Amino acid sequence: MTNYEIAASQQNAQEAKNRPDHALFIGYAPLEQPRIAVAVRIANGYGSSNATAVGRSIFNYYFVLESQENIVTGEASQADNTRTD
């Protein structure tokens, strides 16, 4: 598979004003005849874009669009640590 369409939703969930929001992403792919569903929750993950990036990597790995070596680097990626409130 060289390309795929997904159905997805991303949200932030606020627990407390003095902590970063939780980052949420839920999706499935391909859009027609789904084969995989993904749910990502990053506690205090700031924005949903961080959970979406994890979800994208999972889909890319599953559909062999990106190698495991490029996805799992052993280092944290740069997080978007902005609040949305």
MOPAC internal coordinates of N, CA, C and O (Angstrom, degrees):
PM7 1SCF
backbone

  N    0.0000 0     0.00 0     0.00 0    0    0    0
  C    1.4502 1     0.00 0     0.00 0    1    0    0
  C    1.5202 1   108.15 1     0.00 0    2    1    0
  O    1.2310 1   120.09 1   -52.49 1    3    2    1
  N    1.3027 1   117.44 1   127.51 1    3    2    1
  C    1.4544 1   120.47 1  -179.35 1    5    3    2
  C    1.5208 1   112.90 1  -102.40 1    6    5    3
  O    1.2310 1   120.16 1   164.23 1    7    6    5
  N    1.3172 1   117.31 1   -15.77 1    7    6    5
  C    1.4496 1   121.03 1  -179.38 1    9    7    6
  C    1.5222 1   107.78 1  -154.46 1   10    9    7
  O    1.2310 1   120.11 1   -27.60 1   11   10    9
  N    1.3068 1   117.40 1   152.40 1   11   10    9
  C    1.4526 1   120.50 1   178.30 1   13   11   10
  C    1.5236 1   109.61 1  -152.55 1   14   13   11
  O    1.2310 1   120.70 1   -27.83 1   15   14   13
  N    1.3193 1   116.27 1   152.17 1   15   14   13
  C    1.4532 1   122.11 1   174.15 1   17   15   14
  C    1.5191 1   108.20 1  -106.13 1   18   17   15
  O    1.2310 1   120.60 1   -35.80 1   19   18   17
  N    1.3330 1   116.46 1   144.20 1   19   18   17
  C    1.4554 1   120.74 1   179.54 1   21   19   18
  C    1.5274 1   110.21 1  -121.77 1   22   21   19
  O    1.2310 1   121.30 1   -20.03 1   23   22   21
  N    1.3043 1   115.11 1   159.97 1   23   22   21
  C    1.4627 1   122.76 1   166.58 1   25   23   22
  C    1.5216 1   105.09 1  -111.24 1   26   25   23
  O    1.2310 1   120.42 1   -49.10 1   27   26   25
  N    1.3233 1   116.80 1   130.90 1   27   26   25
  C    1.4662 1   118.69 1  -174.12 1   29   27   26
  C    1.5160 1   112.00 1  -154.09 1   30   29   27
  O    1.2310 1   121.81 1   -18.72 1   31   30   29
  N    1.3229 1   114.14 1   161.28 1   31   30   29
  C    1.4524 1   122.45 1   172.93 1   33   31   30
  C    1.5192 1   107.58 1  -139.40 1   34   33   31
  O    1.2310 1   120.91 1   -37.74 1   35   34   33
  N    1.3065 1   115.87 1   142.26 1   35   34   33
  C    1.4629 1   120.47 1   177.05 1   37   35   34
  C    1.5203 1   108.43 1  -132.17 1   38   37   35
  O    1.2310 1   120.86 1   -37.79 1   39   38   37
  N    1.3139 1   115.95 1   142.21 1   39   38   37
  C    1.4614 1   121.41 1  -177.53 1   41   39   38
  C    1.5169 1   110.28 1  -149.14 1   42   41   39
  O    1.2310 1   121.58 1   -16.74 1   43   42   41
  N    1.3209 1   114.58 1   163.26 1   43   42   41
  C    1.4593 1   122.06 1   168.70 1   45   43   42
  C    1.5222 1   107.05 1  -112.60 1   46   45   43
  O    1.2310 1   120.07 1   -34.70 1   47   46   45
  N    1.3066 1   117.48 1   145.30 1   47   46   45
  C    1.4619 1   121.58 1   176.40 1   49   47   46
  C    1.5204 1   108.18 1  -125.80 1   50   49   47
  O    1.2310 1   120.81 1   -59.93 1   51   50   49
  N    1.3201 1   116.05 1   120.07 1   51   50   49
  C    1.4501 1   120.46 1  -178.20 1   53   51   50
  C    1.5176 1   110.15 1   -91.23 1   54   53   51
  O    1.2310 1   120.68 1   -51.85 1   55   54   53
  N    1.3227 1   116.30 1   128.15 1   55   54   53
  C    1.4612 1   122.09 1   177.30 1   57   55   54
  C    1.5241 1   110.23 1   -98.45 1   58   57   55
  O    1.2310 1   120.72 1   135.38 1   59   58   57
  N    1.3159 1   116.23 1   -44.62 1   59   58   57
  C    1.4562 1   122.00 1  -178.87 1   61   59   58
  C    1.5178 1   108.75 1  -152.22 1   62   61   59
  O    1.2310 1   120.92 1   -29.56 1   63   62   61
  N    1.3331 1   115.85 1   150.44 1   63   62   61
  C    1.4696 1   119.52 1  -178.47 1   65   63   62
  C    1.5257 1   112.90 1   -68.96 1   66   65   63
  O    1.2310 1   119.96 1   159.38 1   67   66   65
  N    1.3365 1   117.69 1   -20.62 1   67   66   65
  C    1.4660 1   120.14 1  -178.30 1   69   67   66
  C    1.5248 1   112.96 1   -95.50 1   70   69   67
  O    1.2310 1   119.94 1  -169.67 1   71   70   69
  N    1.3527 1   117.73 1    10.33 1   71   70   69
  C    1.4697 1   122.08 1   177.43 1   73   71   70
  C    1.5200 1   108.90 1  -131.20 1   74   73   71
  O    1.2310 1   120.73 1   -25.63 1   75   74   73
  N    1.3268 1   116.22 1   154.37 1   75   74   73
  C    1.4654 1   118.88 1   175.84 1   77   75   74
  C    1.5348 1   111.03 1   -64.32 1   78   77   75
  O    1.2310 1   120.83 1   -29.28 1   79   78   77
  N    1.3232 1   116.02 1   150.72 1   79   78   77
  C    1.4641 1   121.27 1   176.99 1   81   79   78
  C    1.5218 1   110.60 1   -64.29 1   82   81   79
  O    1.2310 1   120.62 1   -21.90 1   83   82   81
  N    1.3256 1   116.42 1   158.10 1   83   82   81
  C    1.4600 1   122.16 1   171.70 1   85   83   82
  C    1.5286 1   107.15 1   -82.93 1   86   85   83
  O    1.2310 1   120.25 1   -39.77 1   87   86   85
  N    1.3170 1   117.12 1   140.23 1   87   86   85
  C    1.4641 1   122.91 1  -179.41 1   89   87   86
  C    1.5244 1   109.06 1  -100.56 1   90   89   87
  O    1.2310 1   120.25 1   -48.71 1   91   90   89
  N    1.3339 1   117.13 1   131.29 1   91   90   89
  C    1.4594 1   121.49 1  -175.82 1   93   91   90
  C    1.5264 1   111.11 1  -130.00 1   94   93   91
  O    1.2310 1   121.28 1   -38.54 1   95   94   93
  N    1.3346 1   115.15 1   141.46 1   95   94   93
  C    1.4703 1   122.06 1   174.94 1   97   95   94
  C    1.5243 1   107.91 1  -147.22 1   98   97   95
  O    1.2310 1   120.38 1   -47.38 1   99   98   97
  N    1.3273 1   116.88 1   132.62 1   99   98   97
  C    1.4615 1   122.77 1   174.97 1  101   99   98
  C    1.5232 1   106.95 1  -134.56 1  102  101   99
  O    1.2310 1   120.69 1   -46.84 1  103  102  101
  N    1.3306 1   116.28 1   133.16 1  103  102  101
  C    1.4631 1   118.82 1   179.22 1  105  103  102
  C    1.5087 1   112.67 1  -160.99 1  106  105  103
  O    1.2310 1   121.11 1   -13.05 1  107  106  105
  N    1.3357 1   115.49 1   166.95 1  107  106  105
  C    1.4601 1   120.94 1   173.74 1  109  107  106
  C    1.5148 1   109.33 1  -142.96 1  110  109  107
  O    1.2310 1   121.49 1   -21.32 1  111  110  109
  N    1.3325 1   114.76 1   158.68 1  111  110  109
  C    1.4657 1   120.52 1  -177.38 1  113  111  110
  C    1.5165 1   109.67 1  -155.96 1  114  113  111
  O    1.2310 1   119.75 1   -20.87 1  115  114  113
  N    1.3086 1   118.07 1   159.13 1  115  114  113
  C    1.4609 1   124.99 1   -15.81 1  117  115  114
  C    1.5268 1   110.94 1   -66.35 1  118  117  115
  O    1.2310 1   121.02 1   -16.80 1  119  118  117
  N    1.3131 1   115.66 1   163.20 1  119  118  117
  C    1.4563 1   121.76 1  -176.48 1  121  119  118
  C    1.5252 1   111.35 1   -55.20 1  122  121  119
  O    1.2310 1   120.76 1   131.88 1  123  122  121
  N    1.3136 1   116.15 1   -48.12 1  123  122  121
  C    1.4650 1   121.17 1   175.00 1  125  123  122
  C    1.5302 1   107.42 1   -90.66 1  126  125  123
  O    1.2310 1   119.52 1   -49.96 1  127  126  125
  N    1.2904 1   118.53 1   130.04 1  127  126  125
  C    1.4653 1   124.26 1  -179.82 1  129  127  126
  C    1.5333 1   112.23 1    56.69 1  130  129  127
  O    1.2310 1   120.02 1  -114.21 1  131  130  129
  N    1.3374 1   117.56 1    65.79 1  131  130  129
  C    1.4692 1   121.94 1  -177.85 1  133  131  130
  C    1.5295 1   112.86 1   -56.77 1  134  133  131
  O    1.2310 1   121.50 1   -37.04 1  135  134  133
  N    1.3338 1   114.73 1   142.96 1  135  134  133
  C    1.4660 1   122.30 1   177.16 1  137  135  134
  C    1.5174 1   112.31 1  -119.58 1  138  137  135
  O    1.2310 1   120.04 1   161.36 1  139  138  137
  N    1.3409 1   117.53 1   -18.64 1  139  138  137
  C    1.4564 1   120.75 1  -177.75 1  141  139  138
  C    1.5248 1   109.77 1  -145.10 1  142  141  139
  O    1.2310 1   120.94 1   -39.49 1  143  142  141
  N    1.3293 1   115.80 1   140.51 1  143  142  141
  C    1.4638 1   122.59 1   173.43 1  145  143  142
  C    1.5259 1   107.74 1  -120.57 1  146  145  143
  O    1.2310 1   120.66 1   -38.43 1  147  146  145
  N    1.3195 1   116.34 1   141.57 1  147  146  145
  C    1.4611 1   121.59 1  -176.24 1  149  147  146
  C    1.5267 1   108.98 1  -132.06 1  150  149  147
  O    1.2310 1   120.75 1   -45.16 1  151  150  149
  N    1.3211 1   116.17 1   134.84 1  151  150  149
  C    1.4632 1   121.98 1   172.15 1  153  151  150
  C    1.5214 1   107.44 1  -129.29 1  154  153  151
  O    1.2310 1   120.71 1   -52.81 1  155  154  153
  N    1.3313 1   116.25 1   127.19 1  155  154  153
  C    1.4671 1   121.58 1  -179.09 1  157  155  154
  C    1.5270 1   108.03 1  -125.74 1  158  157  155
  O    1.2310 1   120.41 1   -51.00 1  159  158  157
  N    1.3173 1   116.82 1   129.00 1  159  158  157
  C    1.4579 1   122.89 1   172.66 1  161  159  158
  C    1.5187 1   107.05 1  -129.90 1  162  161  159
  O    1.2310 1   120.99 1   -57.33 1  163  162  161
  N    1.3074 1   115.72 1   122.67 1  163  162  161
  C    1.4563 1   120.44 1   176.16 1  165  163  162
  C    1.5276 1   106.76 1  -113.39 1  166  165  163
  O    1.2310 1   121.07 1   -71.59 1  167  166  165
  N    1.3323 1   115.55 1   108.41 1  167  166  165
  C    1.4634 1   120.39 1   179.57 1  169  167  166
  C    1.5192 1   109.10 1   -61.09 1  170  169  167
  O    1.2310 1   120.94 1   -49.78 1  171  170  169
  N    1.3242 1   115.81 1   130.22 1  171  170  169
  C    1.4678 1   122.24 1  -177.94 1  173  171  170
  C    1.5199 1   111.30 1    52.18 1  174  173  171
  O    1.2310 1   120.78 1  -139.47 1  175  174  173
  N    1.3155 1   116.11 1    40.53 1  175  174  173
  C    1.4616 1   122.54 1  -176.20 1  177  175  174
  C    1.5169 1   114.53 1   -89.26 1  178  177  175
  O    1.2310 1   119.88 1  -167.18 1  179  178  177
  N    1.3272 1   117.83 1    12.82 1  179  178  177
  C    1.4627 1   125.42 1   178.74 1  181  179  178
  C    1.5173 1   111.44 1    68.68 1  182  181  179
  O    1.2310 1   118.82 1    86.95 1  183  182  181
  N    1.3171 1   119.86 1   -93.05 1  183  182  181
  C    1.4543 1   121.65 1  -174.34 1  185  183  182
  C    1.5124 1   112.75 1  -113.22 1  186  185  183
  O    1.2310 1   121.14 1   -21.27 1  187  186  185
  N    1.3284 1   115.43 1   158.73 1  187  186  185
  C    1.4590 1   120.41 1  -179.33 1  189  187  186
  C    1.5232 1   111.90 1   -64.19 1  190  189  187
  O    1.2310 1   119.69 1   160.10 1  191  190  189
  N    1.3260 1   118.19 1   -19.90 1  191  190  189
  C    1.4712 1   120.02 1   178.49 1  193  191  190
  C    1.5297 1   111.25 1   -61.41 1  194  193  191
  O    1.2310 1   119.98 1   150.67 1  195  194  193
  N    1.3271 1   117.64 1   -29.33 1  195  194  193
  C    1.4677 1   120.09 1   177.54 1  197  195  194
  C    1.5221 1   111.47 1   -69.60 1  198  197  195
  O    1.2310 1   120.26 1   137.69 1  199  198  197
  N    1.3343 1   117.11 1   -42.31 1  199  198  197
  C    1.4630 1   120.57 1   177.00 1  201  199  198
  C    1.5212 1   110.63 1   -68.55 1  202  201  199
  O    1.2310 1   120.32 1   143.90 1  203  202  201
  N    1.3268 1   116.99 1   -36.10 1  203  202  201
  C    1.4631 1   121.19 1   177.98 1  205  203  202
  C    1.5220 1   110.86 1   -63.24 1  206  205  203
  O    1.2310 1   119.93 1   140.24 1  207  206  205
  N    1.3205 1   117.73 1   -39.76 1  207  206  205
  C    1.4691 1   120.97 1   178.44 1  209  207  206
  C    1.5249 1   111.09 1   -62.52 1  210  209  207
  O    1.2310 1   120.18 1   140.93 1  211  210  209
  N    1.3310 1   117.25 1   -39.07 1  211  210  209
  C    1.4669 1   120.93 1   177.18 1  213  211  210
  C    1.5309 1   109.58 1   -65.89 1  214  213  211
  O    1.2310 1   120.60 1   134.50 1  215  214  213
  N    1.3344 1   116.46 1   -45.50 1  215  214  213
  C    1.4597 1   120.51 1   177.85 1  217  215  214
  C    1.5208 1   112.40 1   -58.50 1  218  217  215
  O    1.2310 1   120.58 1   137.26 1  219  218  217
  N    1.3261 1   116.49 1   -42.74 1  219  218  217
  C    1.4711 1   121.09 1   178.01 1  221  219  218
  C    1.5240 1   110.94 1   -60.08 1  222  221  219
  O    1.2310 1   120.36 1   136.77 1  223  222  221
  N    1.3152 1   116.92 1   -43.23 1  223  222  221
  C    1.4684 1   120.19 1   178.89 1  225  223  222
  C    1.5269 1   111.45 1   -63.23 1  226  225  223
  O    1.2310 1   120.30 1   141.32 1  227  226  225
  N    1.3297 1   117.03 1   -38.68 1  227  226  225
  C    1.4686 1   120.04 1   178.73 1  229  227  226
  C    1.5240 1   110.27 1   -64.34 1  230  229  227
  O    1.2310 1   120.30 1   133.06 1  231  230  229
  N    1.3276 1   117.04 1   -46.94 1  231  230  229
  C    1.4688 1   120.28 1   177.56 1  233  231  230
  C    1.5282 1   111.01 1   -60.86 1  234  233  231
  O    1.2310 1   120.19 1   134.85 1  235  234  233
  N    1.3223 1   117.23 1   -45.15 1  235  234  233
  C    1.4717 1   120.57 1  -179.03 1  237  235  234
  C    1.5260 1   111.60 1   -62.48 1  238  237  235
  O    1.2310 1   120.38 1   142.62 1  239  238  237
  N    1.3212 1   116.88 1   -37.38 1  239  238  237
  C    1.4624 1   119.78 1   176.77 1  241  239  238
  C    1.5286 1   110.31 1   -67.48 1  242  241  239
  O    1.2310 1   120.44 1   133.02 1  243  242  241
  N    1.3256 1   116.76 1   -46.98 1  243  242  241
  C    1.4607 1   121.09 1  -177.66 1  245  243  242
  C    1.5290 1   111.65 1   -60.05 1  246  245  243
  O    1.2310 1   120.52 1   137.11 1  247  246  245
  N    1.3274 1   116.60 1   -42.89 1  247  246  245
  C    1.4665 1   120.61 1  -178.21 1  249  247  246
  C    1.5355 1   112.52 1   -90.12 1  250  249  247
  O    1.2310 1   120.40 1  -168.88 1  251  250  249
  N    1.3206 1   116.84 1    11.12 1  251  250  249
  C    1.4696 1   124.96 1   176.87 1  253  251  250
  C    1.5371 1   110.92 1    54.10 1  254  253  251
  O    1.2310 1   121.28 1  -132.87 1  255  254  253
  N    1.3317 1   115.15 1    47.13 1  255  254  253
  C    1.4644 1   120.80 1   176.37 1  257  255  254
  C    1.5192 1   111.78 1  -100.23 1  258  257  255
  O    1.2310 1   121.02 1   169.02 1  259  258  257
  N    1.3293 1   115.65 1   -10.98 1  259  258  257
  C    1.4590 1   121.14 1   179.36 1  261  259  258
  C    1.5258 1   106.90 1  -149.33 1  262  261  259
  O    1.2310 1   120.25 1   -38.36 1  263  262  261
  N    1.3079 1   117.13 1   141.64 1  263  262  261
  C    1.4620 1   120.33 1  -176.97 1  265  263  262
  C    1.5277 1   110.79 1   -76.31 1  266  265  263
  O    1.2310 1   121.26 1   -24.91 1  267  266  265
  N    1.3178 1   115.20 1   155.09 1  267  266  265
  C    1.4587 1   121.05 1   177.57 1  269  267  266
  C    1.5291 1   110.55 1   -59.24 1  270  269  267
  O    1.2310 1   120.01 1   144.32 1  271  270  269
  N    1.3146 1   117.58 1   -35.68 1  271  270  269
  C    1.4693 1   121.21 1  -179.28 1  273  271  270
  C    1.5284 1   111.29 1   -64.15 1  274  273  271
  O    1.2310 1   120.06 1   147.04 1  275  274  273
  N    1.3264 1   117.49 1   -32.96 1  275  274  273
  C    1.4627 1   120.22 1   177.88 1  277  275  274
  C    1.5227 1   111.96 1   -77.88 1  278  277  275
  O    1.2310 1   120.33 1   151.98 1  279  278  277
  N    1.3289 1   116.98 1   -28.02 1  279  278  277
  C    1.4586 1   120.82 1  -177.35 1  281  279  278
  C    1.5189 1   111.27 1   -85.54 1  282  281  279
  O    1.2310 1   120.12 1   131.78 1  283  282  281
  N    1.3288 1   117.38 1   -48.22 1  283  282  281
  C    1.4661 1   122.30 1  -176.83 1  285  283  282
  C    1.5204 1   107.76 1  -101.34 1  286  285  283
  O    1.2310 1   121.06 1   -84.77 1  287  286  285
  N    1.3180 1   115.58 1    95.23 1  287  286  285
  C    1.4579 1   120.47 1  -175.08 1  289  287  286
  C    1.5250 1   113.02 1   -98.11 1  290  289  287
  O    1.2310 1   120.07 1   167.76 1  291  290  289
  N    1.3392 1   117.47 1   -12.24 1  291  290  289
  C    1.4556 1   120.05 1  -176.46 1  293  291  290
  C    1.5143 1   112.58 1    83.99 1  294  293  291
  O    1.2310 1   120.56 1  -177.41 1  295  294  293
  N    1.3227 1   116.53 1     2.59 1  295  294  293
  C    1.4624 1   121.51 1   178.81 1  297  295  294
  C    1.5208 1   108.83 1  -128.93 1  298  297  295
  O    1.2310 1   120.94 1   -29.35 1  299  298  297
  N    1.3207 1   115.81 1   150.65 1  299  298  297
  C    1.4588 1   120.17 1   176.60 1  301  299  298
  C    1.5198 1   109.37 1   -72.68 1  302  301  299
  O    1.2310 1   121.06 1   -38.49 1  303  302  301
  N    1.3094 1   115.59 1   141.51 1  303  302  301
  C    1.4645 1   118.90 1   175.27 1  305  303  302
  C    1.5150 1   108.97 1   -84.29 1  306  305  303
  O    1.2310 1   120.69 1   -13.39 1  307  306  305
  N    1.2968 1   116.29 1   166.61 1  307  306  305
  C    1.4551 1   121.85 1   179.59 1  309  307  306
  C    1.5211 1   109.68 1   -69.51 1  310  309  307
  O    1.2310 1   120.15 1   -58.49 1  311  310  309
  N    1.3101 1   117.32 1   121.51 1  311  310  309
  C    1.4733 1   121.99 1   179.40 1  313  311  310
  C    1.5140 1   109.80 1   -91.96 1  314  313  311
  O    1.2310 1   121.58 1   -31.17 1  315  314  313
  N    1.3082 1   114.58 1   148.83 1  315  314  313
  C    1.4614 1   121.59 1   174.09 1  317  315  314
  C    1.5267 1   106.78 1   -88.66 1  318  317  315
  O    1.2310 1   119.99 1   -79.90 1  319  318  317
  N    1.3083 1   117.62 1   100.10 1  319  318  317
  C    1.4577 1   120.22 1  -172.52 1  321  319  318
  C    1.5357 1   111.57 1   -99.94 1  322  321  319
  O    1.2310 1   121.71 1  -126.10 1  323  322  321
  N    1.3099 1   114.33 1    53.90 1  323  322  321
  C    1.4614 1   119.48 1   176.87 1  325  323  322
  C    1.5144 1   109.71 1  -109.74 1  326  325  323
  O    1.2310 1   121.22 1   -37.54 1  327  326  325
  N    1.2983 1   115.27 1   142.46 1  327  326  325
  C    1.4658 1   121.14 1   176.84 1  329  327  326
  C    1.5182 1   108.86 1   -87.98 1  330  329  327
  O    1.2310 1   121.07 1   -24.07 1  331  330  329
  N    1.2988 1   115.56 1   155.93 1  331  330  329
  C    1.4577 1   120.27 1  -179.01 1  333  331  330
  C    1.5247 1   112.94 1  -108.35 1  334  333  331
  O    1.2310 1   119.82 1  -173.65 1  335  334  333
  N    1.3228 1   117.94 1     6.35 1  335  334  333
  C    1.4802 1   118.74 1  -178.40 1  337  335  334
  C    1.4852 1   112.22 1   -97.50 1  338  337  335
  O    1.2310 1   120.10 1   180.00 1  339  338  337

